[in-house]
Amino acid sequence: HGLEPDCVVGREVGLRMKPAPDPVVRALQRLGVGREEAVLVGDSKWDEQAAQAAGVAFLGLTWGRQDPGFGATTPVVRDLVEAAHLLVRF
């Protein structure tokens, strides 16, 4: 997709896995970004729950699934191209 991430957070000692907010908070720290400036784009309910726990906005990525398990009010997109088009407006 031509994306070059500024930060990658994986499994690290001392970080609880999603849905705990730890990986999201670590990414924010590494990027020097505040919660109010961030949007987590994820494709699972655990991503959504981690974003909520970290106080970060969430955009659900469905990959075409009919019922991806996101909350009823969660904004969703089909793929990363659609996500990029939506996020560029902010």
PAGU-396308 format. One record per residue: residue number from 0; x, y, z of N, C-alpha, C, CB in turn. Coordinates in Angstrom, 2 decimals, padded with zeros to 5 digits. Glycine has a CB too. Layout:
<recs>
{seq NUM&n.u X&n.v Y&n.w Z&ca.u X&ca.v Y&ca.w Z&c.u X&c.v Y&c.w Z&cb.u X&cb.v Y&cb.w Z}
...
</recs>
This chain:
<recs>
{seq 0&n.u 000.80&n.v -001.20&n.w 000.00&ca.u 000.00&ca.v 000.00&ca.w 000.00&c.u 000.85&c.v 001.27&c.w 000.00&cb.u -000.91&cb.v -000.01&cb.w 001.18}
{seq 1&n.u 002.15&n.v 001.13&n.w 000.02&ca.u 003.03&ca.v 002.28&ca.w -000.01&c.u 003.12&c.v 003.03&c.w 001.31&cb.u 002.57&cb.v 003.21&cb.w -001.06}
{seq 2&n.u 002.71&n.v 002.40&n.w 002.39&ca.u 002.77&ca.v 003.04&ca.w 003.70&c.u 004.13&c.v 002.80&c.w 004.34&cb.u 001.66&cb.v 002.52&cb.w 004.61}
{seq 3&n.u 004.65&n.v 003.82&n.w 004.98&ca.u 005.91&ca.v 003.70&ca.w 005.72&c.u 005.64&c.v 004.10&c.w 007.16&cb.u 007.04&cb.v 004.58&cb.w 005.08}
{seq 4&n.u 005.48&n.v 003.12&n.w 008.05&ca.u 005.15&ca.v 003.46&ca.w 009.44&c.u 006.30&c.v 004.18&c.w 010.14&cb.u 004.79&cb.v 002.19&cb.w 010.21}
{seq 5&n.u 005.94&n.v 005.12&n.w 010.98&ca.u 006.92&ca.v 005.83&ca.w 011.79&c.u 007.28&c.v 005.04&c.w 013.03&cb.u 006.39&cb.v 007.20&cb.w 012.18}
{seq 6&n.u 006.47&n.v 004.05&n.w 013.35&ca.u 006.67&ca.v 003.30&ca.w 014.59&c.u 005.95&c.v 001.96&c.w 014.47&cb.u 006.15&cb.v 004.10&cb.w 015.83}
{seq 7&n.u 006.58&n.v 000.93&n.w 014.97&ca.u 005.95&ca.v -000.39&ca.w 015.05&c.u 006.09&c.v -000.87&c.w 016.49&cb.u 006.61&cb.v -001.41&cb.w 014.03}
{seq 8&n.u 004.97&n.v -001.27&n.w 017.07&ca.u 004.97&ca.v -001.81&ca.w 018.42&c.u 004.47&c.v -003.23&c.w 018.35&cb.u 004.10&cb.v -000.94&cb.w 019.40}
{seq 9&n.u 005.29&n.v -004.16&n.w 018.79&ca.u 004.90&ca.v -005.56&ca.w 018.81&c.u 004.84&c.v -006.06&c.w 020.24&cb.u 005.87&cb.v -006.41&cb.w 017.98}
{seq 10&n.u 004.98&n.v -007.34&n.w 020.39&ca.u 005.01&ca.v -007.91&ca.w 021.74&c.u 006.34&c.v -007.57&c.w 022.38&cb.u 004.79&cb.v -009.47&cb.w 021.70}
{seq 11&n.u 006.25&n.v -006.93&n.w 023.52&ca.u 007.44&ca.v -006.51&ca.w 024.25&c.u 007.29&c.v -006.91&c.w 025.70&cb.u 007.67&cb.v -004.98&cb.w 024.11}
{seq 12&n.u 008.41&n.v -007.16&n.w 026.34&ca.u 008.39&ca.v -007.48&ca.w 027.77&c.u 007.77&c.v -006.32&c.w 028.52&cb.u 009.82&cb.v -007.78&cb.w 028.30}
{seq 13&n.u 006.83&n.v -006.62&n.w 029.39&ca.u 006.18&ca.v -005.61&ca.w 030.20&c.u 004.94&c.v -005.00&c.w 029.59&cb.u 007.14&cb.v -004.53&cb.w 030.49}
{seq 14&n.u 004.65&n.v -005.32&n.w 028.33&ca.u 003.44&ca.v -004.81&ca.w 027.69&c.u 002.38&c.v -005.90&c.w 027.65&cb.u 003.74&cb.v -004.29&cb.w 026.27}
{seq 15&n.u 001.21&n.v -005.58&n.w 028.16&ca.u 000.10&ca.v -006.51&ca.w 028.04&c.u -000.44&c.v -006.43&c.w 026.62&cb.u -001.02&cb.v -006.20&cb.w 029.09}
{seq 16&n.u -000.95&n.v -007.53&n.w 026.13&ca.u -001.51&ca.v -007.58&ca.w 024.77&c.u -002.88&c.v -006.91&c.w 024.73&cb.u -001.61&cb.v -009.03&cb.w 024.27}
{seq 17&n.u -003.28&n.v -006.49&n.w 023.52&ca.u -004.63&ca.v -005.96&ca.w 023.35&c.u -005.63&c.v -007.03&c.w 023.78&cb.u -004.89&cb.v -005.50&cb.w 021.88}
{seq 18&n.u -006.68&n.v -006.65&n.w 024.43&ca.u -007.33&ca.v -005.35&ca.w 024.47&c.u -006.80&c.v -004.38&c.w 025.53&cb.u -008.76&cb.v -005.54&cb.w 024.69}
{seq 19&n.u -005.74&n.v -004.73&n.w 026.25&ca.u -005.13&ca.v -003.76&ca.w 027.16&c.u -004.59&c.v -002.59&c.w 026.34&cb.u -003.98&cb.v -004.42&cb.w 028.01}
{seq 20&n.u -004.54&n.v -001.41&n.w 026.91&ca.u -004.12&ca.v -000.23&ca.w 026.16&c.u -002.60&c.v -000.12&c.w 025.99&cb.u -004.63&cb.v 001.00&cb.w 026.84}
{seq 21&n.u -001.84&n.v -001.00&n.w 026.58&ca.u -000.38&ca.v -000.87&ca.w 026.62&c.u 000.28&c.v -000.63&c.w 025.26&cb.u 000.21&cb.v -002.09&cb.w 027.23}
{seq 22&n.u -000.01&n.v -001.43&n.w 024.22&ca.u 000.66&ca.v -001.19&ca.w 022.93&c.u 000.30&c.v 000.16&c.w 022.32&cb.u 000.31&cb.v -002.29&cb.w 021.97}
{seq 23&n.u -000.92&n.v 000.60&n.w 022.53&ca.u -001.36&ca.v 001.89&ca.w 021.99&c.u -000.63&c.v 003.02&c.w 022.71&cb.u -002.89&cb.v 002.05&cb.w 022.13}
{seq 24&n.u -000.57&n.v 002.93&n.w 024.02&ca.u 000.12&ca.v 003.95&ca.w 024.81&c.u 001.61&c.v 003.99&c.w 024.45&cb.u -000.05&cb.v 003.68&cb.w 026.32}
{seq 25&n.u 002.23&n.v 002.83&n.w 024.26&ca.u 003.65&ca.v 002.79&ca.w 023.88&c.u 003.86&c.v 003.46&c.w 022.52&cb.u 004.16&cb.v 001.33&cb.w 023.84}
{seq 26&n.u 002.99&n.v 003.20&n.w 021.57&ca.u 003.11&ca.v 003.83&ca.w 020.25&c.u 002.99&c.v 005.34&c.w 020.37&cb.u 002.03&cb.v 003.29&cb.w 019.28}
{seq 27&n.u 002.03&n.v 005.81&n.w 021.16&ca.u 001.87&ca.v 007.25&ca.w 021.35&c.u 003.14&c.v 007.86&c.w 021.94&cb.u 000.67&cb.v 007.54&cb.w 022.26}
{seq 28&n.u 003.72&n.v 007.17&n.w 022.92&ca.u 004.96&ca.v 007.66&ca.w 023.55&c.u 006.09&c.v 007.74&c.w 022.53&cb.u 005.37&cb.v 006.75&cb.w 024.71}
{seq 29&n.u 006.26&n.v 006.69&n.w 021.75&ca.u 007.35&ca.v 006.66&ca.w 020.77&c.u 007.18&c.v 007.73&c.w 019.68&cb.u 007.43&cb.v 005.29&cb.w 020.12}
{seq 30&n.u 005.93&n.v 008.00&n.w 019.34&ca.u 005.65&ca.v 008.99&ca.w 018.30&c.u 005.59&c.v 010.41&c.w 018.84&cb.u 004.35&cb.v 008.66&cb.w 017.61}
{seq 31&n.u 005.51&n.v 010.54&n.w 020.15&ca.u 005.37&ca.v 011.86&ca.w 020.75&c.u 004.04&c.v 012.51&c.w 020.41&cb.u 006.50&cb.v 012.75&cb.w 020.31}
{seq 32&n.u 003.00&n.v 011.68&n.w 020.38&ca.u 001.66&ca.v 012.13&ca.w 019.98&c.u 000.71&c.v 011.98&c.w 021.16&cb.u 001.15&cb.v 011.31&cb.w 018.75}
{seq 33&n.u -000.17&n.v 012.96&n.w 021.33&ca.u -001.19&ca.v 012.88&ca.w 022.37&c.u -002.37&c.v 012.03&c.w 021.95&cb.u -001.66&cb.v 014.27&cb.w 022.74}
{seq 34&n.u -003.08&n.v 011.52&n.w 022.91&ca.u -004.25&ca.v 010.67&ca.w 022.64&c.u -005.26&c.v 011.36&c.w 021.72&cb.u -004.93&cb.v 010.29&cb.w 023.94}
{seq 35&n.u -005.44&n.v 012.65&n.w 021.93&ca.u -006.44&ca.v 013.39&ca.w 021.15&c.u -006.03&c.v 013.60&c.w 019.70&cb.u -006.70&cb.v 014.74&cb.w 021.79}
{seq 36&n.u -004.77&n.v 013.35&n.w 019.38&ca.u -004.27&ca.v 013.52&ca.w 018.01&c.u -004.24&c.v 012.22&c.w 017.22&cb.u -002.88&cb.v 014.11&cb.w 018.05}
{seq 37&n.u -004.54&n.v 011.12&n.w 017.89&ca.u -004.33&ca.v 009.80&ca.w 017.29&c.u -005.63&c.v 009.13&c.w 016.87&cb.u -003.59&cb.v 008.91&cb.w 018.26}
{seq 38&n.u -005.52&n.v 008.27&n.w 015.87&ca.u -006.60&ca.v 007.39&ca.w 015.46&c.u -006.01&c.v 006.01&c.w 015.27&cb.u -007.30&cb.v 007.91&cb.w 014.14}
{seq 39&n.u -006.56&n.v 005.02&n.w 015.93&ca.u -006.13&ca.v 003.65&ca.w 015.74&c.u -007.03&c.v 003.04&c.w 014.67&cb.u -006.20&cb.v 002.83&cb.w 017.08}
{seq 40&n.u -006.42&n.v 002.55&n.w 013.61&ca.u -007.16&ca.v 001.84&ca.w 012.56&c.u -006.92&c.v 000.36&c.w 012.81&cb.u -006.71&cb.v 002.28&cb.w 011.10}
{seq 41&n.u -007.98&n.v -000.37&n.w 013.10&ca.u -007.83&ca.v -001.78&ca.w 013.43&c.u -008.92&c.v -002.64&c.w 012.86&cb.u -007.78&cb.v -001.95&cb.w 014.90}
{seq 42&n.u -008.65&n.v -003.94&n.w 012.82&ca.u -009.62&ca.v -004.86&ca.w 012.20&c.u -010.20&c.v -005.89&c.w 013.16&cb.u -008.97&cb.v -005.57&cb.w 011.07}
{seq 43&n.u -010.10&n.v -005.61&n.w 014.46&ca.u -010.68&ca.v -006.56&ca.w 015.42&c.u -011.31&c.v -005.82&c.w 016.59&cb.u -009.61&cb.v -007.53&cb.w 015.92}
{seq 44&n.u -012.17&n.v -006.53&n.w 017.29&ca.u -012.78&ca.v -005.94&ca.w 018.48&c.u -011.73&c.v -005.66&c.w 019.54&cb.u -013.87&cb.v -006.88&cb.w 019.05}
{seq 45&n.u -010.63&n.v -006.42&n.w 019.55&ca.u -009.55&ca.v -006.18&ca.w 020.51&c.u -008.84&c.v -004.86&c.w 020.21&cb.u -008.54&cb.v -007.34&cb.w 020.50}
{seq 46&n.u -008.70&n.v -004.53&n.w 018.92&ca.u -008.14&ca.v -003.24&ca.w 018.54&c.u -009.06&c.v -002.12&c.w 019.03&cb.u -007.95&cb.v -003.15&cb.w 017.00}
{seq 47&n.u -010.35&n.v -002.29&n.w 018.82&ca.u -011.32&ca.v -001.29&ca.w 019.24&c.u -011.28&c.v -001.10&c.w 020.76&cb.u -012.73&cb.v -001.68&cb.w 018.80}
{seq 48&n.u -011.23&n.v -002.20&n.w 021.49&ca.u -011.20&ca.v -002.13&ca.w 022.95&c.u -009.90&c.v -001.49&c.w 023.46&cb.u -011.37&cb.v -003.53&cb.w 023.55}
{seq 49&n.u -008.79&n.v -001.78&n.w 022.80&ca.u -007.51&ca.v -001.18&ca.w 023.19&c.u -007.53&c.v 000.32&c.w 022.94&cb.u -006.35&cb.v -001.83&cb.w 022.41}
{seq 50&n.u -008.09&n.v 000.74&n.w 021.83&ca.u -008.21&ca.v 002.17&ca.w 021.54&c.u -009.07&c.v 002.86&c.w 022.59&cb.u -008.80&cb.v 002.39&cb.w 020.14}
{seq 51&n.u -010.19&n.v 002.26&n.w 022.92&ca.u -011.08&ca.v 002.85&ca.w 023.93&c.u -010.37&c.v 002.95&c.w 025.27&cb.u -012.37&cb.v 002.01&cb.w 024.06}
{seq 52&n.u -009.67&n.v 001.89&n.w 025.65&ca.u -008.97&ca.v 001.88&ca.w 026.94&c.u -007.86&c.v 002.92&c.w 026.99&cb.u -008.40&cb.v 000.50&cb.w 027.21}
{seq 53&n.u -007.27&n.v 003.22&n.w 025.83&ca.u -006.19&ca.v 004.20&ca.w 025.76&c.u -006.71&c.v 005.62&c.w 025.54&cb.u -005.22&cb.v 003.83&cb.w 024.65}
{seq 54&n.u -008.01&n.v 005.76&n.w 025.30&ca.u -008.58&ca.v 007.08&ca.w 025.05&c.u -008.28&c.v 007.62&c.w 023.67&cb.u -008.09&cb.v 008.04&cb.w 026.08}
{seq 55&n.u -008.16&n.v 006.71&n.w 022.70&ca.u -007.81&ca.v 007.08&ca.w 021.32&c.u -009.01&c.v 006.80&c.w 020.41&cb.u -006.55&cb.v 006.28&cb.w 020.84}
{seq 56&n.u -009.20&n.v 007.67&n.w 019.42&ca.u -010.26&ca.v 007.44&ca.w 018.44&c.u -009.98&c.v 006.14&c.w 017.67&cb.u -010.37&cb.v 008.64&cb.w 017.45}
{seq 57&n.u -011.03&n.v 005.51&n.w 017.19&ca.u -010.90&ca.v 004.23&ca.w 016.50&c.u -011.65&c.v 004.25&c.w 015.18&cb.u -011.41&cb.v 003.08&cb.w 017.39}
{seq 58&n.u -011.04&n.v 003.65&n.w 014.16&ca.u -011.66&ca.v 003.46&ca.w 012.86&c.u -011.59&c.v 001.98&c.w 012.54&cb.u -010.95&cb.v 004.32&cb.w 011.74}
{seq 59&n.u -012.73&n.v 001.35&n.w 012.38&ca.u -012.79&ca.v -000.09&ca.w 012.13&c.u -012.54&c.v -000.44&c.w 010.68&cb.u -014.12&cb.v -000.64&cb.w 012.56}
{seq 60&n.u -011.71&n.v -001.42&n.w 010.46&ca.u -011.36&ca.v -001.90&ca.w 009.13&c.u -012.03&c.v -003.25&c.w 008.93&cb.u -009.80&cb.v -002.00&cb.w 008.95}
{seq 61&n.u -012.97&n.v -003.34&n.w 007.98&ca.u -013.78&ca.v -004.56&ca.w 007.86&c.u -013.20&c.v -005.60&c.w 006.92&cb.u -015.14&cb.v -004.20&cb.w 007.39}
{seq 62&n.u -012.36&n.v -005.18&n.w 005.97&ca.u -011.87&ca.v -006.09&ca.w 004.92&c.u -013.02&c.v -006.79&c.w 004.22&cb.u -010.90&cb.v -007.13&cb.w 005.51}
{seq 63&n.u -014.19&n.v -006.14&n.w 004.18&ca.u -015.35&ca.v -006.69&ca.w 003.49&c.u -016.22&c.v -007.61&c.w 004.32&cb.u -014.90&cb.v -007.41&cb.w 002.30}
{seq 64&n.u -015.83&n.v -007.87&n.w 005.56&ca.u -016.65&ca.v -008.74&ca.w 006.42&c.u -017.97&c.v -008.05&c.w 006.73&cb.u -015.90&cb.v -009.09&cb.w 007.73}
{seq 65&n.u -019.05&n.v -008.80&n.w 006.75&ca.u -020.37&ca.v -008.26&ca.w 007.03&c.u -020.55&c.v -007.90&c.w 008.50&cb.u -021.43&cb.v -009.24&cb.w 006.62}
{seq 66&n.u -020.01&n.v -008.69&n.w 009.41&ca.u -020.14&ca.v -008.43&ca.w 010.84&c.u -018.78&c.v -008.57&c.w 011.51&cb.u -021.17&cb.v -009.40&cb.w 011.49}
{seq 67&n.u -017.98&n.v -007.50&n.w 011.47&ca.u -016.64&ca.v -007.58&ca.w 012.04&c.u -016.61&c.v -007.52&c.w 013.57&cb.u -015.81&cb.v -006.48&cb.w 011.49}
{seq 68&n.u -017.77&n.v -007.29&n.w 014.21&ca.u -017.84&ca.v -007.31&ca.w 015.66&c.u -017.56&c.v -005.98&c.w 016.34&cb.u -016.88&cb.v -008.31&cb.w 016.18}
{seq 69&n.u -017.56&n.v -004.88&n.w 015.59&ca.u -017.33&ca.v -003.57&ca.w 016.17&c.u -018.61&c.v -003.06&c.w 016.82&cb.u -016.84&cb.v -002.58&cb.w 015.10}
{seq 70&n.u -018.46&n.v -002.05&n.w 017.67&ca.u -019.61&ca.v -001.42&ca.w 018.30&c.u -020.52&c.v -000.77&c.w 017.27&cb.u -019.15&cb.v -000.38&cb.w 019.32}
{seq 71&n.u -021.77&n.v -000.60&n.w 017.63&ca.u -022.78&ca.v -000.10&ca.w 016.69&c.u -022.47&c.v 001.31&c.w 016.18&cb.u -024.13&cb.v -000.10&cb.w 017.35}
{seq 72&n.u -021.76&n.v 002.12&n.w 016.95&ca.u -021.49&ca.v 003.50&ca.w 016.54&c.u -020.08&c.v 003.69&c.w 015.99&cb.u -021.70&cb.v 004.44&cb.w 017.71}
{seq 73&n.u -019.34&n.v 002.61&n.w 015.84&ca.u -017.97&ca.v 002.69&ca.w 015.35&c.u -017.94&c.v 003.01&c.w 013.86&cb.u -017.22&cb.v 001.38&cb.w 015.62}
{seq 74&n.u -017.19&n.v 004.04&n.w 013.47&ca.u -017.05&ca.v 004.31&ca.w 012.03&c.u -016.21&c.v 003.19&c.w 011.40&cb.u -016.39&cb.v 005.71&cb.w 011.78}
{seq 75&n.u -016.61&n.v 002.75&n.w 010.22&ca.u -015.90&ca.v 001.64&ca.w 009.57&c.u -015.57&c.v 001.98&c.w 008.12&cb.u -016.74&cb.v 000.37&cb.w 009.63}
{seq 76&n.u -014.50&n.v 001.35&n.w 007.65&ca.u -014.10&ca.v 001.42&ca.w 006.25&c.u -013.80&c.v 000.00&c.w 005.79&cb.u -012.86&cb.v 002.35&cb.w 006.04}
{seq 77&n.u -013.83&n.v -000.19&n.w 004.48&ca.u -013.62&ca.v -001.53&ca.w 003.92&c.u -012.15&c.v -001.92&c.w 003.86&cb.u -014.23&cb.v -001.60&cb.w 002.54}
{seq 78&n.u -011.28&n.v -000.97&n.w 003.51&ca.u -009.87&ca.v -001.31&ca.w 003.31&c.u -008.98&c.v -000.12&c.w 003.64&cb.u -009.63&cb.v -001.76&cb.w 001.86}
{seq 79&n.u -007.67&n.v -000.30&n.w 003.51&ca.u -006.73&ca.v 000.75&ca.w 003.87&c.u -006.79&c.v 001.95&c.w 002.94&cb.u -005.33&cb.v 000.20&cb.w 003.87}
{seq 80&n.u -007.16&n.v 001.73&n.w 001.69&ca.u -007.30&ca.v 002.85&ca.w 000.76&c.u -008.43&c.v 003.76&c.w 001.24&cb.u -007.58&cb.v 002.33&cb.w -000.68}
{seq 81&n.u -009.54&n.v 003.15&n.w 001.59&ca.u -010.68&ca.v 003.92&ca.w 002.10&c.u -010.31&c.v 004.63&c.w 003.41&cb.u -011.91&cb.v 003.00&cb.w 002.31}
{seq 82&n.u -009.57&n.v 003.94&n.w 004.25&ca.u -009.12&ca.v 004.55&ca.w 005.52&c.u -008.23&c.v 005.77&c.w 005.25&cb.u -008.35&cb.v 003.51&cb.w 006.39}
{seq 83&n.u -007.30&n.v 005.64&n.w 004.33&ca.u -006.39&ca.v 006.75&ca.w 004.01&c.u -007.17&c.v 007.94&c.w 003.48&cb.u -005.34&cb.v 006.31&cb.w 002.98}
{seq 84&n.u -008.15&n.v 007.71&n.w 002.63&ca.u -008.96&ca.v 008.80&ca.w 002.08&c.u -009.74&c.v 009.51&c.w 003.20&cb.u -009.92&cb.v 008.26&cb.w 001.00}
{seq 85&n.u -010.25&n.v 008.75&n.w 004.13&ca.u -011.00&ca.v 009.33&ca.w 005.23&c.u -010.08&c.v 010.09&c.w 006.19&cb.u -011.76&cb.v 008.24&cb.w 005.98}
{seq 86&n.u -008.94&n.v 009.52&n.w 006.51&ca.u -008.04&ca.v 010.13&ca.w 007.48&c.u -007.36&c.v 011.38&c.w 006.96&cb.u -007.00&cb.v 009.14&cb.w 007.91}
{seq 87&n.u -007.16&n.v 011.47&n.w 005.67&ca.u -006.49&ca.v 012.64&ca.w 005.09&c.u -007.32&c.v 013.91&c.w 005.27&cb.u -006.21&cb.v 012.40&cb.w 003.59}
{seq 88&n.u -008.60&n.v 013.76&n.w 005.52&ca.u -009.49&ca.v 014.90&ca.w 005.74&c.u -009.25&c.v 015.56&c.w 007.09&cb.u -010.93&cb.v 014.47&cb.w 005.64}
{seq 89&n.u -008.62&n.v 014.86&n.w 008.00&ca.u -008.42&ca.v 015.40&ca.w 009.35&c.u -007.20&c.v 016.24&c.w 009.40&cb.u -008.32&cb.v 014.29&cb.w 010.37}
</recs>
